[in-house]
Amino acid sequence: MISIKEKMQLRRHAIENPSEVFVAKISPRLDCATRLRYCLLTCIFAFLAPIPAAADIDPMSPWAEMWNTAGYYTTNLESNNFSNHLERFEGRFGVNLIPVAKNTFIKPYVGYVMVYSGDKNYWNNTLAYGAGVRINPFMNTDDAMMRDFKLFIESMQASWLQDDATARSNNIPTEDVRWGFDLWHEWNQKQVYKTEDQVDYGEPWSEVWSNLSYHTTNFNVQDFNGYIFNLQPKWGIYLNPELEGLTEPYVKADLILSSRTGPDWDFLNRADVGLGIRFEPFRKGNPDQVNPIIYKLKVFGEAVAVTYLNGIRPAGRPASDVRVGFDFTLGY
């Protein structure tokens, strides 16, 4: 195994010598995941040499993203006795710092993820915060979805809002470094920042969130050192689009895969599918007349069934979940 000192030297080398593709020179003792990690570092910090940016997005302009959800879950696909509220608040705030192409910047940011629940387990009551850097490498493509594709690397620190004693006794790590790609995209939905996009309320709508990232701990174990893949698509229709609010039944799926397998990691290797309906009271209004924070407010209800990818549902794990709640986003 490569030492921590050697890793730090290699990282410093990537930053100080961005034009050199040094991955091939890394010791053969490194595993594939570590090599890929250095490749991504090279791509983010080195591959795109700074050139003047176009005027569409101003250098040094700030940006913000927030995703917030709160709801009541019968099982949370965790326990048949869960029956509790669960809230999740996530945000990132950064600046378009280093121009690398038209509308393409290296973007440092600070971020947070807070989870709070009536359930007392520490993993449902956490606050993580940290900093990272990311880039949208395909901003100049004609493919609207690929313009939303992001490469990122971030370091997060966690604290437990409840059940801290259990987390400490189990030696749960409080630091995680993660890197990979993230994608959020919507089709045929009105956007607060893209008022020129046309929406046909007679046609279906869809959206997808996907993330593939390598984690050092994932706030699970000190030597997690593996990947997690998420894919969450939705597809729905508009009911009564002539009304001011939008009522939208939909089908959805959530897939999560991990390099960690076995009975202790069933929660990272599962797929659930289900039906839902949501109401967006402000989405059809004029974006210029609605606060952007509540423009995409959604009130929802869902029922899902879960399949564990090893083919066996662990003892005590629920087979389904019913949840109701609301969420609102900014920048997604």
The 8 nearest C-alpha neighbors of each residue, nearest first, counted from 0:
[[1, 28, 2, 29, 30, 3, 26, 27],
 [0, 2, 5, 29, 3, 6, 28, 26],
 [1, 3, 5, 4, 6, 0, 7, 8],
 [2, 4, 6, 5, 7, 1, 8, 0],
 [5, 3, 7, 2, 6, 8, 1, 9],
 [6, 4, 8, 2, 7, 3, 9, 1],
 [7, 5, 3, 9, 8, 4, 10, 2],
 [6, 8, 10, 4, 5, 9, 11, 3],
 [7, 9, 5, 11, 6, 10, 12, 4],
 [10, 8, 12, 6, 11, 7, 5, 13],
 [9, 11, 7, 13, 12, 8, 6, 14],
 [10, 12, 8, 14, 9, 13, 15, 7],
 [11, 13, 9, 15, 10, 14, 16, 8],
 [14, 12, 10, 11, 16, 17, 15, 41],
 [13, 15, 11, 12, 16, 17, 10, 44],
 [14, 16, 12, 13, 17, 11, 10, 18],
 [17, 15, 13, 14, 18, 12, 19, 45],
 [18, 16, 45, 19, 13, 14, 15, 44],
 [19, 17, 16, 45, 20, 46, 48, 13],
 [20, 18, 17, 21, 16, 13, 45, 41],
 [21, 19, 22, 18, 41, 23, 17, 13],
 [20, 22, 24, 23, 19, 25, 13, 41],
 [23, 21, 24, 25, 20, 37, 38, 34],
 [22, 24, 21, 25, 20, 26, 34, 27],
 [25, 23, 22, 21, 26, 27, 20, 9],
 [26, 24, 22, 23, 27, 21, 29, 34],
 [25, 27, 28, 29, 24, 1, 23, 22],
 [28, 26, 29, 25, 30, 24, 23, 34],
 [27, 29, 26, 0, 30, 1, 25, 31],
 [30, 28, 27, 26, 33, 34, 1, 31],
 [29, 31, 33, 32, 34, 28, 27, 0],
 [30, 32, 34, 33, 35, 29, 36, 27],
 [33, 31, 35, 34, 30, 36, 225, 213],
 [32, 34, 36, 35, 31, 30, 29, 37],
 [35, 33, 31, 37, 36, 32, 38, 30],
 [36, 34, 38, 32, 33, 37, 31, 39],
 [35, 37, 33, 39, 34, 38, 32, 40],
 [36, 38, 40, 34, 39, 35, 41, 33],
 [39, 37, 35, 41, 36, 40, 42, 34],
 [38, 40, 42, 36, 41, 37, 43, 35],
 [41, 39, 37, 43, 42, 38, 44, 36],
 [40, 42, 38, 45, 39, 44, 43, 37],
 [43, 41, 46, 39, 40, 45, 44, 38],
 [42, 44, 40, 41, 45, 39, 46, 134],
 [45, 43, 41, 42, 40, 46, 17, 14],
 [44, 46, 17, 41, 42, 47, 18, 43],
 [45, 47, 42, 48, 41, 44, 43, 18],
 [48, 46, 45, 99, 49, 42, 44, 43],
 [47, 49, 99, 46, 45, 50, 18, 44],
 [50, 48, 99, 98, 47, 97, 51, 100],
 [49, 51, 99, 100, 98, 52, 48, 101],
 [52, 50, 98, 100, 53, 99, 49, 101],
 [53, 51, 101, 98, 100, 102, 50, 54],
 [54, 52, 101, 55, 102, 51, 56, 100],
 [53, 55, 56, 57, 52, 102, 101, 58],
 [56, 54, 53, 102, 57, 101, 52, 58],
 [57, 55, 54, 102, 58, 53, 60, 52],
 [56, 58, 60, 54, 59, 55, 95, 53],
 [59, 57, 60, 95, 96, 56, 98, 97],
 [58, 60, 95, 96, 94, 57, 61, 97],
 [59, 61, 58, 57, 95, 94, 62, 56],
 [62, 60, 94, 93, 95, 59, 63, 92],
 [63, 61, 93, 94, 92, 60, 64, 95],
 [62, 64, 92, 91, 93, 330, 65, 61],
 [65, 63, 330, 329, 91, 90, 92, 331],
 [66, 64, 90, 329, 328, 89, 67, 91],
 [65, 67, 328, 89, 88, 327, 90, 329],
 [68, 66, 88, 326, 327, 87, 89, 328],
 [67, 69, 326, 87, 86, 325, 88, 327],
 [70, 68, 86, 324, 325, 85, 326, 87],
 [69, 324, 71, 323, 84, 85, 325, 72],
 [70, 72, 84, 322, 323, 83, 324, 85],
 [73, 71, 322, 75, 74, 82, 83, 321],
 [72, 74, 82, 321, 320, 81, 75, 322],
 [73, 75, 81, 76, 79, 78, 320, 72],
 [74, 76, 77, 72, 320, 73, 81, 78],
 [77, 75, 74, 317, 320, 78, 319, 316],
 [76, 78, 75, 74, 316, 317, 79, 81],
 [79, 77, 74, 81, 80, 316, 317, 76],
 [78, 80, 74, 317, 81, 316, 77, 315],
 [79, 81, 78, 82, 74, 73, 77, 83],
 [80, 82, 74, 78, 83, 79, 73, 75],
 [83, 81, 73, 72, 80, 74, 71, 84],
 [84, 82, 71, 81, 72, 117, 118, 85],
 [83, 85, 71, 70, 116, 117, 72, 86],
 [86, 84, 116, 70, 69, 115, 71, 83],
 [87, 85, 69, 115, 114, 68, 116, 70],
 [86, 88, 114, 68, 113, 67, 69, 115],
 [89, 87, 67, 113, 112, 66, 114, 68],
 [88, 90, 112, 66, 65, 111, 67, 113],
 [89, 91, 65, 64, 110, 111, 66, 112],
 [92, 90, 110, 64, 109, 63, 108, 65],
 [93, 91, 63, 108, 109, 62, 110, 64],
 [94, 92, 108, 62, 107, 61, 106, 109],
 [93, 95, 61, 96, 106, 60, 59, 62],
 [96, 94, 106, 59, 104, 60, 58, 61],
 [95, 97, 59, 94, 106, 105, 58, 104],
 [96, 98, 105, 104, 99, 95, 49, 106],
 [99, 97, 104, 52, 49, 100, 103, 51],
 [98, 100, 49, 50, 104, 103, 47, 48],
 [101, 99, 103, 52, 98, 50, 102, 51],
 [100, 102, 53, 52, 103, 139, 99, 51],
 [101, 103, 56, 53, 100, 52, 55, 138],
 [104, 102, 100, 101, 99, 98, 138, 135],
 [105, 103, 98, 97, 95, 99, 106, 134],
 [104, 106, 97, 134, 96, 133, 95, 98],
 [105, 107, 95, 133, 132, 96, 94, 104],
 [108, 106, 132, 93, 131, 94, 133, 105],
 [109, 107, 93, 92, 131, 130, 132, 91],
 [110, 108, 130, 92, 91, 129, 131, 93],
 [111, 109, 91, 90, 129, 128, 130, 92],
 [110, 112, 128, 127, 90, 89, 129, 113],
 [113, 111, 89, 127, 88, 126, 128, 90],
 [112, 114, 126, 88, 87, 125, 127, 89],
 [115, 113, 87, 124, 125, 86, 123, 126],
 [116, 114, 124, 86, 123, 85, 87, 113],
 [117, 115, 85, 118, 84, 123, 124, 86],
 [116, 118, 84, 83, 119, 85, 115, 123],
 [117, 119, 116, 120, 83, 123, 81, 84],
 [118, 120, 117, 161, 121, 162, 116, 123],
 [121, 119, 122, 123, 162, 118, 124, 161],
 [120, 122, 162, 124, 123, 161, 159, 119],
 [123, 121, 124, 120, 125, 159, 114, 166],
 [124, 122, 121, 120, 114, 115, 116, 125],
 [125, 123, 115, 121, 114, 160, 122, 161],
 [126, 124, 159, 114, 160, 113, 158, 122],
 [125, 127, 113, 158, 157, 112, 159, 114],
 [128, 126, 157, 112, 156, 111, 155, 113],
 [129, 127, 111, 155, 156, 110, 112, 157],
 [128, 130, 155, 110, 154, 109, 156, 111],
 [131, 129, 109, 108, 153, 154, 110, 155],
 [130, 132, 153, 108, 152, 107, 154, 109],
 [131, 133, 107, 106, 152, 151, 108, 153],
 [134, 132, 151, 106, 150, 105, 152, 107],
 [133, 135, 105, 150, 149, 136, 104, 106],
 [134, 136, 149, 137, 148, 138, 103, 150],
 [137, 135, 134, 138, 103, 149, 148, 150],
 [138, 136, 146, 139, 140, 135, 145, 148],
 [137, 139, 146, 140, 136, 135, 103, 102],
 [140, 138, 137, 141, 101, 146, 102, 103],
 [139, 141, 142, 137, 138, 146, 145, 143],
 [140, 142, 143, 139, 146, 145, 138, 144],
 [141, 143, 140, 145, 144, 146, 137, 139],
 [144, 142, 146, 145, 141, 147, 140, 184],
 [145, 143, 146, 147, 142, 184, 148, 183],
 [144, 146, 148, 147, 142, 143, 137, 140],
 [145, 147, 138, 137, 143, 144, 148, 142],
 [146, 148, 145, 144, 182, 183, 149, 184],
 [149, 147, 182, 145, 146, 135, 181, 144],
 [150, 148, 135, 181, 180, 134, 182, 151],
 [151, 149, 180, 133, 134, 179, 135, 181],
 [152, 150, 133, 178, 179, 132, 180, 149],
 [151, 153, 178, 131, 132, 177, 133, 179],
 [154, 131, 152, 177, 130, 176, 178, 132],
 [153, 155, 176, 129, 130, 175, 131, 177],
 [156, 154, 129, 128, 175, 174, 127, 176],
 [155, 157, 174, 127, 128, 173, 129, 175],
 [158, 156, 127, 173, 126, 174, 128, 155],
 [157, 159, 126, 125, 127, 173, 160, 156],
 [158, 160, 125, 163, 161, 121, 124, 126],
 [159, 161, 124, 125, 158, 126, 121, 163],
 [162, 160, 121, 163, 159, 124, 119, 120],
 [163, 161, 121, 164, 165, 120, 119, 166],
 [162, 164, 166, 159, 161, 165, 167, 121],
 [163, 165, 167, 162, 166, 168, 161, 169],
 [166, 164, 168, 167, 163, 162, 169, 121],
 [167, 165, 163, 169, 171, 164, 168, 170],
 [166, 168, 170, 164, 169, 165, 171, 163],
 [167, 169, 165, 170, 166, 164, 171, 163],
 [170, 168, 166, 167, 171, 165, 164, 172],
 [171, 169, 167, 168, 166, 172, 220, 221],
 [170, 172, 166, 169, 219, 220, 167, 218],
 [173, 171, 218, 174, 221, 220, 170, 219],
 [172, 174, 157, 156, 218, 158, 171, 175],
 [175, 173, 156, 172, 155, 157, 218, 176],
 [174, 176, 216, 155, 215, 217, 154, 177],
 [177, 175, 154, 215, 214, 153, 155, 174],
 [176, 178, 214, 213, 153, 152, 212, 175],
 [179, 177, 152, 212, 213, 151, 153, 176],
 [178, 180, 212, 211, 151, 150, 213, 152],
 [179, 181, 150, 149, 211, 210, 151, 212],
 [180, 182, 210, 149, 209, 148, 150, 211],
 [181, 183, 148, 209, 208, 147, 149, 210],
 [184, 182, 208, 207, 147, 331, 209, 181],
 [183, 185, 207, 206, 144, 147, 182, 208],
 [186, 184, 206, 205, 188, 207, 187, 183],
 [185, 187, 205, 188, 204, 206, 184, 203],
 [188, 186, 204, 198, 199, 185, 189, 205],
 [189, 187, 186, 198, 190, 185, 204, 205],
 [188, 190, 198, 282, 187, 191, 283, 196],
 [191, 189, 193, 192, 194, 188, 196, 286],
 [190, 192, 286, 193, 194, 291, 189, 294],
 [193, 191, 190, 194, 286, 330, 291, 195],
 [194, 192, 190, 195, 196, 191, 189, 286],
 [193, 195, 196, 192, 190, 191, 189, 286],
 [194, 196, 193, 197, 192, 190, 189, 198],
 [197, 195, 194, 193, 198, 189, 190, 187],
 [196, 198, 195, 199, 189, 187, 194, 188],
 [199, 197, 187, 188, 200, 189, 196, 202],
 [198, 200, 201, 202, 187, 197, 203, 188],
 [201, 199, 202, 237, 240, 198, 203, 236],
 [200, 202, 199, 203, 237, 240, 236, 238],
 [201, 203, 200, 199, 204, 236, 237, 187],
 [204, 202, 236, 235, 205, 237, 201, 234],
 [205, 203, 187, 235, 186, 236, 234, 188],
 [206, 204, 234, 186, 233, 185, 235, 203],
 [207, 205, 185, 233, 184, 232, 186, 234],
 [206, 208, 232, 184, 231, 183, 233, 209],
 [209, 207, 183, 231, 182, 230, 232, 184],
 [210, 208, 230, 182, 229, 181, 231, 207],
 [209, 211, 181, 229, 180, 228, 182, 212],
 [212, 210, 228, 180, 179, 227, 229, 181],
 [211, 213, 179, 178, 226, 227, 177, 210],
 [212, 214, 226, 177, 178, 225, 179, 227],
 [215, 213, 177, 217, 216, 224, 225, 176],
 [214, 216, 224, 176, 223, 175, 217, 177],
 [215, 217, 223, 218, 221, 175, 220, 214],
 [218, 216, 219, 214, 175, 215, 223, 220],
 [217, 219, 216, 172, 173, 220, 175, 171],
 [220, 218, 217, 216, 171, 172, 221, 223],
 [221, 219, 216, 223, 222, 171, 172, 218],
 [220, 222, 216, 172, 223, 219, 215, 171],
 [223, 221, 224, 220, 216, 215, 225, 219],
 [222, 224, 216, 220, 215, 225, 221, 217],
 [225, 223, 215, 222, 214, 216, 213, 226],
 [226, 224, 213, 258, 214, 223, 215, 259],
 [225, 227, 213, 212, 258, 257, 214, 228],
 [228, 226, 257, 212, 256, 211, 213, 229],
 [227, 229, 211, 256, 255, 210, 257, 226],
 [230, 228, 255, 210, 209, 254, 211, 231],
 [229, 231, 209, 254, 253, 208, 232, 255],
 [230, 232, 253, 208, 207, 252, 209, 254],
 [233, 231, 207, 252, 206, 251, 208, 230],
 [232, 234, 251, 206, 205, 250, 207, 249],
 [235, 233, 205, 249, 250, 204, 251, 206],
 [236, 234, 249, 204, 248, 203, 205, 247],
 [235, 237, 203, 247, 204, 248, 238, 249],
 [236, 238, 247, 200, 246, 240, 245, 239],
 [237, 239, 246, 240, 247, 236, 245, 248],
 [238, 240, 241, 242, 237, 246, 245, 244],
 [241, 239, 242, 238, 237, 200, 245, 243],
 [240, 242, 239, 243, 244, 238, 245, 200],
 [243, 241, 240, 244, 239, 245, 283, 238],
 [244, 242, 283, 241, 245, 284, 280, 240],
 [243, 245, 280, 242, 279, 283, 281, 246],
 [246, 244, 279, 278, 240, 247, 280, 237],
 [247, 245, 278, 238, 277, 237, 279, 244],
 [246, 248, 237, 277, 276, 236, 238, 245],
 [249, 247, 276, 235, 275, 236, 277, 246],
 [250, 248, 235, 275, 234, 274, 276, 247],
 [249, 251, 274, 234, 233, 273, 275, 235],
 [252, 250, 233, 273, 272, 232, 274, 234],
 [251, 253, 272, 271, 231, 232, 273, 254],
 [254, 252, 231, 271, 270, 230, 272, 255],
 [255, 253, 270, 230, 229, 269, 231, 252],
 [254, 256, 229, 268, 228, 269, 267, 270],
 [257, 255, 268, 228, 267, 227, 229, 254],
 [258, 256, 227, 259, 226, 267, 268, 228],
 [257, 259, 225, 226, 260, 227, 256, 267],
 [260, 258, 257, 264, 225, 261, 267, 223],
 [261, 259, 264, 258, 257, 262, 265, 268],
 [260, 262, 264, 263, 265, 259, 309, 268],
 [263, 261, 264, 265, 260, 313, 309, 266],
 [262, 264, 261, 265, 260, 266, 259, 267],
 [265, 263, 266, 262, 260, 267, 261, 259],
 [264, 266, 268, 267, 262, 263, 307, 269],
 [265, 267, 264, 268, 269, 263, 307, 77],
 [268, 266, 265, 264, 256, 257, 255, 269],
 [269, 267, 256, 265, 255, 266, 308, 257],
 [268, 270, 307, 308, 255, 306, 254, 267],
 [271, 269, 254, 306, 253, 305, 255, 307],
 [270, 272, 305, 253, 304, 252, 306, 303],
 [273, 271, 252, 303, 304, 251, 253, 305],
 [272, 274, 303, 302, 251, 250, 304, 252],
 [275, 273, 250, 302, 301, 249, 251, 303],
 [276, 274, 301, 249, 300, 248, 250, 302],
 [275, 277, 248, 247, 300, 299, 249, 301],
 [276, 278, 299, 247, 298, 246, 297, 248],
 [277, 279, 246, 298, 297, 245, 280, 247],
 [278, 280, 297, 245, 282, 281, 244, 296],
 [279, 281, 244, 282, 278, 245, 243, 296],
 [282, 280, 294, 284, 283, 279, 244, 295],
 [283, 281, 284, 294, 279, 295, 280, 189],
 [282, 284, 281, 243, 244, 245, 285, 189],
 [285, 283, 281, 282, 286, 243, 289, 288],
 [284, 286, 287, 288, 289, 283, 282, 281],
 [287, 285, 191, 289, 288, 284, 294, 291],
 [286, 288, 285, 289, 191, 290, 291, 284],
 [287, 289, 286, 285, 290, 284, 291, 294],
 [290, 288, 286, 287, 294, 291, 285, 284],
 [289, 291, 292, 293, 294, 288, 286, 287],
 [292, 290, 294, 293, 289, 191, 329, 286],
 [291, 293, 290, 329, 294, 328, 327, 295],
 [294, 292, 296, 295, 291, 290, 327, 281],
 [295, 293, 291, 281, 282, 296, 292, 289],
 [294, 296, 293, 327, 282, 328, 297, 281],
 [297, 295, 327, 293, 294, 326, 279, 298],
 [298, 296, 279, 325, 326, 278, 277, 299],
 [297, 299, 325, 278, 277, 324, 279, 326],
 [300, 298, 277, 324, 323, 276, 325, 297],
 [299, 301, 323, 275, 276, 322, 277, 324],
 [302, 300, 275, 322, 321, 274, 323, 303],
 [303, 301, 321, 273, 274, 320, 275, 322],
 [302, 304, 273, 272, 320, 319, 271, 301],
 [305, 303, 319, 271, 272, 318, 273, 320],
 [304, 306, 271, 318, 319, 270, 307, 303],
 [307, 305, 270, 269, 271, 308, 304, 312],
 [308, 306, 269, 310, 309, 312, 311, 268],
 [307, 309, 269, 310, 268, 306, 270, 311],
 [308, 310, 307, 311, 268, 265, 261, 312],
 [311, 309, 308, 307, 312, 306, 269, 313],
 [310, 312, 309, 313, 307, 308, 306, 314],
 [311, 313, 307, 314, 316, 310, 306, 318],
 [314, 312, 316, 311, 315, 262, 265, 307],
 [315, 313, 316, 312, 317, 311, 262, 78],
 [314, 316, 313, 317, 78, 79, 312, 77],
 [315, 317, 313, 314, 78, 77, 312, 318],
 [318, 316, 79, 76, 319, 78, 315, 77],
 [317, 319, 305, 304, 316, 76, 320, 306],
 [320, 318, 304, 303, 317, 305, 76, 321],
 [319, 321, 74, 303, 73, 302, 76, 75],
 [322, 320, 302, 73, 301, 72, 303, 319],
 [321, 323, 72, 301, 71, 300, 73, 320],
 [324, 322, 300, 70, 71, 299, 301, 72],
 [325, 70, 323, 299, 69, 298, 71, 300],
 [324, 326, 298, 297, 69, 68, 299, 70],
 [327, 325, 68, 297, 67, 296, 69, 298],
 [328, 326, 296, 67, 295, 66, 297, 293],
 [327, 329, 66, 65, 331, 295, 67, 330],
 [328, 330, 65, 64, 331, 292, 66, 291],
 [329, 331, 64, 63, 328, 65, 62, 192],
 [330, 329, 328, 183, 64, 65, 66, 184]]
